């Protein structure tokens, strides 16, 4: 397929050929959803943790003798039925939330989003996203013609290092390496600016059998 090629001022300068397997993939919301859930779960770090009876302090000695006191028998004040004792079945920081997703499915989700974005005009192929020095102002000026609210995901070519540093200070702009495409970032940003030189990198890097 072919798409319009833009310059830095958002003016059409010509056409560019795009790989059909990447930019003409069908929209598959079920696969995209599974890949998104897997990515979010794999990034999750469990924080909530309730101490069990082996973790609370005290309880090294039997509270009172087994018989003859008239009270119920107890072996340790760490017991869950005691105030200050361990918690039974509480949240545990050792819990694993990771979800396994194979490379083929993840790639299909990425291609599906890229195809939908370019079909809806939310993905622009830009001839060059290079800037002379890593300054935030230069990136903001570059994104402005494509996005009124300066909300964009920038995917530069491999040798375009200044963009990564310069875009770090803009709240709604992010630079992403062409080899690190992920479902969350592609969905999070309404506008995507893809440098022409990055197309070949994507085509070579994502080669799982469809």
TIVOKE-399303 format. One line per 3 residues: number of its first residue (from 1); their letters; for each residue x, y, z of N, C-alpha, C. Coordinates in nm, 3 decimals, decimal comma, always signed. Example, Ala and Ser with C-alpha at 12.3 -4.5 7.8 and 13.67 -1.06 7.14 Angstrom:
// residues 2
1	as	+1,319 -0,569 +0,780 +1,230 -0,450 +0,780 +1,320 -0,330 +0,780  +1,285 -0,225 +0,708 +1,367 -0,106 +0,714 +1,290 +0,003 +0,787
***
This chain:
// residues 210
1	xxx	+0,084 -0,119 +0,000 +0,000 +0,000 +0,000 +0,088 +0,125 +0,000  +0,029 +0,238 -0,034 +0,100 +0,365 -0,034 +0,032 +0,461 +0,062  +0,110 +0,552 +0,115 +0,056 +0,654 +0,206 +0,123 +0,786 +0,175
4	xxx	+0,061 +0,893 +0,221 +0,116 +1,026 +0,198 +0,238 +1,049 +0,286  +0,336 +1,118 +0,229 +0,459 +1,151 +0,300 +0,456 +1,299 +0,334  +0,485 +1,332 +0,460 +0,478 +1,470 +0,507 +0,618 +1,524 +0,539
7	xxx	+0,628 +1,658 +0,533 +0,750 +1,723 +0,581 +0,725 +1,772 +0,723  +0,819 +1,847 +0,780 +0,807 +1,892 +0,919 +0,696 +1,995 +0,941  +0,647 +2,055 +0,836 +0,539 +2,153 +0,848 +0,402 +2,092 +0,819
10	xxx	+0,397 +1,958 +0,816 +0,272 +1,883 +0,795 +0,215 +1,902 +0,655  +0,301 +1,929 +0,558 +0,258 +1,941 +0,419 +0,294 +1,814 +0,343  +0,206 +1,771 +0,257 +0,229 +1,649 +0,179 +0,334 +1,676 +0,072
13	xxx	+0,436 +1,592 +0,070 +0,544 +1,610 -0,027 +0,551 +1,497 -0,129  +0,473 +1,391 -0,107 +0,476 +1,279 -0,200 +0,411 +1,155 -0,142  +0,449 +1,041 -0,194 +0,394 +0,913 -0,151 +0,507 +0,822 -0,103
16	xxx	+0,473 +0,727 -0,019 +0,570 +0,631 +0,031 +0,506 +0,492 +0,032  +0,583 +0,393 -0,007 +0,534 +0,255 -0,007 +0,546 +0,195 +0,133  +0,441 +0,128 +0,176 +0,438 +0,067 +0,309 +0,412 -0,083 +0,297
19	xxx	+0,473 -0,163 +0,383 +0,449 -0,309 +0,380 +0,302 -0,340 +0,415  +0,238 -0,417 +0,330 +0,097 -0,450 +0,353 +0,076 -0,530 +0,481  +0,171 -0,618 +0,514 +0,153 -0,703 +0,632 +0,152 -0,623 +0,762
22	xxx	+0,210 -0,502 +0,758 +0,215 -0,418 +0,878 +0,103 -0,316 +0,878  +0,078 -0,251 +0,766 -0,014 -0,138 +0,762 -0,147 -0,167 +0,693  -0,168 -0,293 +0,655 -0,299 -0,331 +0,597 -0,358 -0,450 +0,672
25	xxx	-0,319 -0,465 +0,796 -0,370 -0,576 +0,877 -0,513 -0,547 +0,921  -0,595 -0,650 +0,937 -0,734 -0,628 +0,982 -0,739 -0,584 +1,128  -0,844 -0,513 +1,162 -0,862 -0,468 +1,301 -0,911 -0,587 +1,385
28	xxx	-0,833 -0,622 +1,488 -0,865 -0,737 +1,574 -0,870 -0,693 +1,719  -0,984 -0,639 +1,763 -0,995 -0,585 +1,899 -0,972 -0,688 +2,008  -1,007 -0,814 +1,982 -0,987 -0,917 +2,084 -0,838 -0,942 +2,110
31	xxx	-0,761 -0,948 +2,002 -0,616 -0,969 +2,016 -0,550 -0,848 +2,080  -0,594 -0,728 +2,041 -0,539 -0,605 +2,098 -0,567 -0,600 +2,248  -0,687 -0,639 +2,286 -0,724 -0,638 +2,429 -0,638 -0,737 +2,508
34	xxx	-0,619 -0,856 +2,456 -0,537 -0,955 +2,526 -0,393 -0,907 +2,541  -0,340 -0,846 +2,436 -0,203 -0,797 +2,443 -0,190 -0,681 +2,541  -0,291 -0,596 +2,547 -0,289 -0,482 +2,639 -0,296 -0,530 +2,784
37	xxx	-0,386 -0,624 +2,812 -0,399 -0,677 +2,948 -0,270 -0,746 +2,991  -0,209 -0,822 +2,900 -0,084 -0,890 +2,931 +0,027 -0,789 +2,962  +0,035 -0,683 +2,883 +0,140 -0,583 +2,905 +0,121 -0,513 +3,039
40	xxx	-0,002 -0,477 +3,072 -0,028 -0,409 +3,199 -0,003 -0,501 +3,318  -0,043 -0,627 +3,306 -0,020 -0,721 +3,414 +0,128 -0,749 +3,436  +0,203 -0,759 +3,327 +0,346 -0,787 +3,337 +0,423 -0,669 +3,397
43	xxx	+0,365 -0,550 +3,387 +0,430 -0,432 +3,444 +0,386 -0,408 +3,589  +0,291 -0,485 +3,636 +0,235 -0,463 +3,770 +0,331 -0,513 +3,878  +0,349 -0,430 +3,979 +0,433 -0,467 +4,093 +0,346 -0,471 +4,218
46	xxx	+0,326 -0,590 +4,275 +0,240 -0,599 +4,395 +0,303 -0,527 +4,514  +0,226 -0,440 +4,578 +0,274 -0,364 +4,692 +0,205 -0,405 +4,822  +0,076 -0,435 +4,814 +0,001 -0,472 +4,935 +0,055 -0,602 +4,993
49	xxx	+0,079 -0,600 +5,122 +0,132 -0,720 +5,187 +0,088 -0,723 +5,332  +0,019 -0,829 +5,369 -0,023 -0,849 +5,508 +0,067 -0,955 +5,570  +0,115 -0,930 +5,690 +0,206 -1,023 +5,756 +0,130 -1,148 +5,804
52	xxx	+0,187 -1,261 +5,772 +0,132 -1,386 +5,822 +0,184 -1,414 +5,962  +0,143 -1,526 +6,021 +0,183 -1,553 +6,159 +0,333 -1,580 +6,173  +0,399 -1,611 +6,063 +0,543 -1,634 +6,070 +0,622 -1,504 +6,062
55	xxx	+0,554 -1,392 +6,032 +0,623 -1,264 +6,013 +0,600 -1,163 +6,125  +0,491 -1,178 +6,201 +0,464 -1,082 +6,309 +0,558 -1,108 +6,427  +0,577 -1,007 +6,506 +0,670 -1,019 +6,619 +0,605 -1,087 +6,738
58	xxx	+0,688 -1,138 +6,826 +0,639 -1,202 +6,948 +0,597 -1,346 +6,924  +0,537 -1,404 +7,027 +0,482 -1,538 +7,014 +0,581 -1,650 +7,031  +0,698 -1,620 +7,085 +0,796 -1,727 +7,103 +0,767 -1,816 +7,221
61	xxx	+0,678 -1,769 +7,305 +0,646 -1,845 +7,427 +0,496 -1,873 +7,433  +0,459 -1,987 +7,485 +0,317 -2,021 +7,501 +0,256 -1,922 +7,601  +0,142 -1,858 +7,566 +0,085 -1,753 +7,652 +0,058 -1,799 +7,796
64	xxx	+0,005 -1,917 +7,810 -0,017 -1,977 +7,942 -0,020 -2,127 +7,930  -0,015 -2,192 +8,042 -0,007 -2,338 +8,039 -0,133 -2,398 +7,978  -0,121 -2,519 +7,932 -0,227 -2,584 +7,855 -0,353 -2,606 +7,938
67	xxx	-0,338 -2,652 +8,059 -0,455 -2,688 +8,139 -0,455 -2,615 +8,274  -0,573 -2,610 +8,332 -0,585 -2,562 +8,468 -0,613 -2,415 +8,486  -0,612 -2,336 +8,381 -0,635 -2,191 +8,396 -0,781 -2,154 +8,376
70	xxx	-0,859 -2,244 +8,317 -0,999 -2,212 +8,287 -1,015 -2,136 +8,157  -0,905 -2,103 +8,094 -0,913 -2,030 +7,966 -0,885 -2,125 +7,849  -0,923 -2,079 +7,732 -0,900 -2,161 +7,613 -0,751 -2,181 +7,592
73	xxx	-0,716 -2,294 +7,535 -0,575 -2,323 +7,511 -0,523 -2,246 +7,390  -0,402 -2,193 +7,404 -0,338 -2,119 +7,296 -0,191 -2,153 +7,293  -0,135 -2,155 +7,174 +0,007 -2,188 +7,160 +0,093 -2,068 +7,129
76	xxx	+0,033 -1,962 +7,073 +0,112 -1,845 +7,035 +0,023 -1,724 +7,016  +0,073 -1,608 +7,053 -0,003 -1,485 +7,031 +0,005 -1,441 +6,885  +0,081 -1,514 +6,803 +0,086 -1,487 +6,660 -0,036 -1,543 +6,587
79	xxx	-0,116 -1,617 +6,653 -0,234 -1,680 +6,592 -0,325 -1,574 +6,531  -0,385 -1,600 +6,417 -0,474 -1,503 +6,350 -0,593 -1,460 +6,435  -0,632 -1,538 +6,535 -0,750 -1,501 +6,615 -0,711 -1,403 +6,728
82	xxx	-0,581 -1,376 +6,742 -0,535 -1,280 +6,842 -0,520 -1,142 +6,778  -0,547 -1,038 +6,858 -0,522 -0,902 +6,813 -0,371 -0,884 +6,795  -0,330 -0,834 +6,682 -0,188 -0,819 +6,652 -0,125 -0,945 +6,598
85	xxx	-0,206 -1,048 +6,577 -0,152 -1,172 +6,522 -0,142 -1,166 +6,370  -0,100 -1,276 +6,312 -0,086 -1,280 +6,167 -0,221 -1,277 +6,096  -0,217 -1,235 +5,969 -0,339 -1,227 +5,888 -0,352 -1,353 +5,804
88	xxx	-0,472 -1,408 +5,802 -0,497 -1,527 +5,722 -0,546 -1,488 +5,582  -0,485 -1,542 +5,480 -0,525 -1,519 +5,340 -0,524 -1,371 +5,301  -0,431 -1,295 +5,356 -0,420 -1,153 +5,320 -0,343 -1,135 +5,191
91	xxx	-0,338 -1,011 +5,141 -0,261 -0,985 +5,018 -0,112 -1,012 +5,041  -0,047 -1,063 +4,939 +0,092 -1,104 +4,952 +0,174 -1,042 +4,840  +0,284 -0,978 +4,876 +0,369 -0,912 +4,776 +0,441 -1,011 +4,685
94	xxx	+0,435 -1,137 +4,720 +0,500 -1,240 +4,637 +0,408 -1,289 +4,525  +0,286 -1,237 +4,519 +0,192 -1,281 +4,417 +0,241 -1,242 +4,278  +0,228 -1,331 +4,185 +0,273 -1,308 +4,047 +0,153 -1,277 +3,959
97	xxx	+0,154 -1,160 +3,895 +0,043 -1,119 +3,808 +0,076 -1,138 +3,660  +0,195 -1,183 +3,631 +0,242 -1,192 +3,492 +0,150 -1,282 +3,407  +0,128 -1,237 +3,285 +0,048 -1,311 +3,188 +0,135 -1,339 +3,067
100	xxx	+0,136 -1,463 +3,024 +0,220 -1,500 +2,911 +0,147 -1,474 +2,779  +0,217 -1,412 +2,686 +0,161 -1,387 +2,553 +0,271 -1,415 +2,452  +0,238 -1,488 +2,348 +0,342 -1,526 +2,252 +0,373 -1,411 +2,155
103	xxx	+0,486 -1,423 +2,091 +0,536 -1,317 +2,003 +0,442 -1,293 +1,885  +0,383 -1,399 +1,834 +0,294 -1,387 +1,719 +0,171 -1,302 +1,751  +0,113 -1,324 +1,869 -0,006 -1,249 +1,909 +0,028 -1,102 +1,935
106	xxx	+0,140 -1,079 +2,002 +0,181 -0,942 +2,031 +0,206 -0,865 +1,900  +0,271 -0,929 +1,805 +0,297 -0,865 +1,677 +0,167 -0,836 +1,602  +0,073 -0,931 +1,606 -0,055 -0,911 +1,539 -0,130 -0,792 +1,597
109	xxx	-0,122 -0,774 +1,729 -0,187 -0,661 +1,795 -0,124 -0,529 +1,752  +0,008 -0,525 +1,745 +0,079 -0,403 +1,704 +0,045 -0,367 +1,560  +0,047 -0,464 +1,471 +0,014 -0,439 +1,330 -0,131 -0,394 +1,315
112	xxx	-0,219 -0,453 +1,396 -0,360 -0,417 +1,389 -0,381 -0,270 +1,427  -0,311 -0,224 +1,531 -0,324 -0,084 +1,574 -0,264 +0,010 +1,471  -0,145 -0,023 +1,419 -0,082 +0,062 +1,318 -0,170 +0,076 +1,194
115	xxx	-0,232 -0,033 +1,154 -0,320 -0,030 +1,036 -0,443 +0,056 +1,061  -0,500 +0,044 +1,179 -0,619 +0,123 +1,213 -0,583 +0,271 +1,222  -0,467 +0,301 +1,281 -0,426 +0,440 +1,297 -0,403 +0,508 +1,162
118	xxx	-0,336 +0,438 +1,070 -0,307 +0,500 +0,941 -0,434 +0,511 +0,856  -0,526 +0,418 +0,874 -0,653 +0,424 +0,800 -0,739 +0,541 +0,847  -0,728 +0,575 +0,974 -0,807 +0,684 +1,031 -0,734 +0,818 +1,029
121	xxx	-0,615 +0,821 +0,970 -0,541 +0,946 +0,958 -0,471 +0,990 +1,085  -0,455 +0,900 +1,181 -0,390 +0,935 +1,307 -0,241 +0,897 +1,308  -0,196 +0,834 +1,202 -0,054 +0,800 +1,188 -0,001 +0,869 +1,063
124	xxx	+0,101 +0,950 +1,081 +0,160 +1,024 +0,970 +0,303 +0,975 +0,947  +0,337 +0,955 +0,820 +0,474 +0,920 +0,782 +0,547 +1,050 +0,750  +0,650 +1,080 +0,828 +0,723 +1,206 +0,812 +0,859 +1,176 +0,752
127	xxx	+0,896 +1,259 +0,656 +1,023 +1,237 +0,584 +1,143 +1,238 +0,678  +1,143 +1,334 +0,772 +1,254 +1,341 +0,868 +1,205 +1,404 +0,998  +1,241 +1,341 +1,109 +1,210 +1,394 +1,242 +1,338 +1,438 +1,314
130	xxx	+1,444 +1,455 +1,238 +1,574 +1,490 +1,297 +1,573 +1,634 +1,347  +1,642 +1,656 +1,459 +1,664 +1,790 +1,512 +1,814 +1,809 +1,533  +1,857 +1,933 +1,522 +2,000 +1,962 +1,526 +2,062 +1,941 +1,663
133	xxx	+1,983 +1,964 +1,769 +2,032 +1,948 +1,906 +1,918 +1,904 +1,997  +1,949 +1,841 +2,109 +1,843 +1,788 +2,195 +1,775 +1,895 +2,280  +1,692 +1,978 +2,216 +1,620 +2,083 +2,286 +1,469 +2,056 +2,279
136	xxx	+1,404 +2,073 +2,394 +1,260 +2,047 +2,403 +1,181 +2,136 +2,308  +1,223 +2,260 +2,295 +1,153 +2,356 +2,209 +1,147 +2,307 +2,065  +1,253 +2,247 +2,016 +1,257 +2,199 +1,878 +1,157 +2,086 +1,855
139	xxx	+1,144 +1,997 +1,953 +1,046 +1,888 +1,941 +0,905 +1,942 +1,946  +0,878 +2,037 +2,035 +0,746 +2,097 +2,046 +0,705 +2,165 +1,916  +0,799 +2,234 +1,854 +0,772 +2,301 +1,726 +0,749 +2,200 +1,615
142	xxx	+0,815 +2,085 +1,624 +0,800 +1,982 +1,522 +0,664 +1,913 +1,533  +0,617 +1,892 +1,657 +0,491 +1,821 +1,678 +0,370 +1,911 +1,655  +0,384 +2,039 +1,683 +0,272 +2,133 +1,677 +0,190 +2,129 +1,547
145	xxx	+0,252 +2,127 +1,428 +0,172 +2,124 +1,305 +0,086 +1,998 +1,289  +0,123 +1,889 +1,356 +0,050 +1,764 +1,343 -0,054 +1,744 +1,454  -0,035 +1,811 +1,566 -0,124 +1,792 +1,681 -0,146 +1,925 +1,751
148	xxx	-0,271 +1,970 +1,755 -0,302 +2,099 +1,815 -0,276 +2,100 +1,966  -0,299 +1,986 +2,030 -0,282 +1,977 +2,175 -0,144 +1,921 +2,213  -0,056 +1,914 +2,115 +0,080 +1,862 +2,138 +0,075 +1,727 +2,209
151	xxx	-0,005 +1,638 +2,153 -0,016 +1,501 +2,207 +0,024 +1,406 +2,096  +0,141 +1,347 +2,108 +0,189 +1,262 +1,998 +0,293 +1,162 +2,046  +0,295 +1,051 +1,974 +0,398 +0,950 +1,993 +0,492 +0,959 +1,874
154	xxx	+0,621 +0,979 +1,902 +0,720 +0,996 +1,796 +0,801 +0,867 +1,783  +0,809 +0,815 +1,661 +0,889 +0,696 +1,635 +0,996 +0,733 +1,533  +1,113 +0,773 +1,582 +1,219 +0,816 +1,491 +1,300 +0,698 +1,438
157	xxx	+1,389 +0,726 +1,346 +1,479 +0,623 +1,295 +1,589 +0,596 +1,397  +1,665 +0,491 +1,374 +1,766 +0,447 +1,471 +1,871 +0,552 +1,505  +1,911 +0,631 +1,406 +2,021 +0,725 +1,428 +1,975 +0,862 +1,479
160	xxx	+1,849 +0,873 +1,514 +1,793 +1,000 +1,559 +1,787 +1,004 +1,712  +1,902 +1,026 +1,777 +1,911 +1,019 +1,923 +1,864 +1,145 +1,993  +1,877 +1,260 +1,929 +1,841 +1,386 +1,994 +1,694 +1,394 +2,031
163	xxx	+1,608 +1,331 +1,950 +1,464 +1,336 +1,975 +1,428 +1,270 +2,107  +1,494 +1,160 +2,140 +1,462 +1,088 +2,263 +1,490 +1,175 +2,386  +1,600 +1,247 +2,385 +1,635 +1,332 +2,499 +1,547 +1,455 +2,505
166	xxx	+1,520 +1,515 +2,390 +1,447 +1,642 +2,386 +1,299 +1,627 +2,419  +1,242 +1,510 +2,392 +1,097 +1,492 +2,415 +1,065 +1,449 +2,558  +1,166 +1,423 +2,639 +1,143 +1,372 +2,775 +1,072 +1,473 +2,865
169	xxx	+1,086 +1,603 +2,836 +1,027 +1,705 +2,922 +0,889 +1,752 +2,878  +0,836 +1,696 +2,771 +0,702 +1,735 +2,724 +0,601 +1,633 +2,776  +0,505 +1,676 +2,858 +0,413 +1,581 +2,926 +0,339 +1,485 +2,834
172	xxx	+0,288 +1,533 +2,721 +0,202 +1,451 +2,636 +0,271 +1,406 +2,508  +0,402 +1,408 +2,510 +0,481 +1,363 +2,394 +0,580 +1,257 +2,441  +0,590 +1,151 +2,364 +0,684 +1,045 +2,399 +0,754 +0,995 +2,273
175	xxx	+0,882 +0,966 +2,286 +0,958 +0,907 +2,176 +0,977 +0,759 +2,204  +0,956 +0,678 +2,102 +0,962 +0,533 +2,119 +1,049 +0,475 +2,008  +1,139 +0,388 +2,048 +1,225 +0,322 +1,950 +1,141 +0,229 +1,862
178	xxx	+1,178 +0,221 +1,736 +1,103 +0,139 +1,641 +1,105 -0,009 +1,677  +1,205 -0,050 +1,754 +1,216 -0,190 +1,796 +1,145 -0,216 +1,929  +1,085 -0,112 +1,986 +1,020 -0,125 +2,117 +0,873 -0,090 +2,112
181	xxx	+0,809 -0,111 +1,998 +0,667 -0,080 +1,986 +0,587 -0,168 +2,082  +0,486 -0,107 +2,144 +0,401 -0,182 +2,235 +0,258 -0,132 +2,226  +0,166 -0,217 +2,263 +0,024 -0,188 +2,248 -0,020 -0,067 +2,330
184	xxx	+0,028 -0,057 +2,453 -0,016 +0,051 +2,542 +0,016 +0,189 +2,484  +0,141 +0,209 +2,444 +0,181 +0,341 +2,392 +0,112 +0,373 +2,260  +0,094 +0,274 +2,176 +0,028 +0,298 +2,047 -0,118 +0,338 +2,065
187	xxx	-0,182 +0,287 +2,171 -0,321 +0,322 +2,198 -0,333 +0,451 +2,281  -0,232 +0,478 +2,360 -0,238 +0,590 +2,454 -0,233 +0,725 +2,383  -0,159 +0,732 +2,275 -0,142 +0,860 +2,206 -0,228 +0,864 +2,080
190	xxx	-0,301 +0,974 +2,064 -0,392 +0,986 +1,951 -0,317 +0,998 +1,819  -0,210 +1,078 +1,819 -0,132 +1,101 +1,697 +0,002 +1,029 +1,704  +0,039 +0,967 +1,594 +0,168 +0,897 +1,586 +0,245 +0,954 +1,467
193	xxx	+0,368 +0,997 +1,493 +0,456 +1,046 +1,388 +0,565 +0,943 +1,366  +0,564 +0,883 +1,251 +0,659 +0,777 +1,217 +0,756 +0,827 +1,112  +0,883 +0,827 +1,146 +0,984 +0,871 +1,050 +0,999 +0,767 +0,939
196	xxx	+1,017 +0,813 +0,818 +1,026 +0,724 +0,703 +1,135 +0,619 +0,720  +1,247 +0,658 +0,778 +1,358 +0,565 +0,796 +1,329 +0,454 +0,894  +1,227 +0,471 +0,979 +1,194 +0,369 +1,079 +1,109 +0,256 +1,022
199	xxx	+1,052 +0,276 +0,904 +0,965 +0,174 +0,844 +1,044 +0,046 +0,816  +1,162 +0,062 +0,761 +1,246 -0,054 +0,731 +1,286 -0,127 +0,858  +1,313 -0,052 +0,965 +1,350 -0,113 +1,093 +1,236 -0,198 +1,147
202	xxx	+1,114 -0,145 +1,141 +0,996 -0,219 +1,188 +0,976 -0,345 +1,105  +0,991 -0,332 +0,974 +0,970 -0,446 +0,884 +1,069 -0,559 +0,913  +1,194 -0,524 +0,945 +1,296 -0,625 +0,970 +1,285 -0,685 +1,110
205	xxx	+1,248 -0,600 +1,207 +1,249 -0,645 +1,347 +1,128 -0,734 +1,380  +1,012 -0,699 +1,328 +0,892 -0,777 +1,359 +0,865 -0,876 +1,246  +0,917 -0,997 +1,266 +0,912 -1,096 +1,160 +0,851 -1,229 +1,207
208	xxx	+0,773 -1,226 +1,314 +0,704 -1,349 +1,356 +0,607 -1,393 +1,246  +0,596 -1,521 +1,225 +0,511 -1,575 +1,118 +0,365 -1,544 +1,150  +0,298 -1,486 +1,053 +0,156 -1,452 +1,072 +0,066 -1,575 +1,064
***
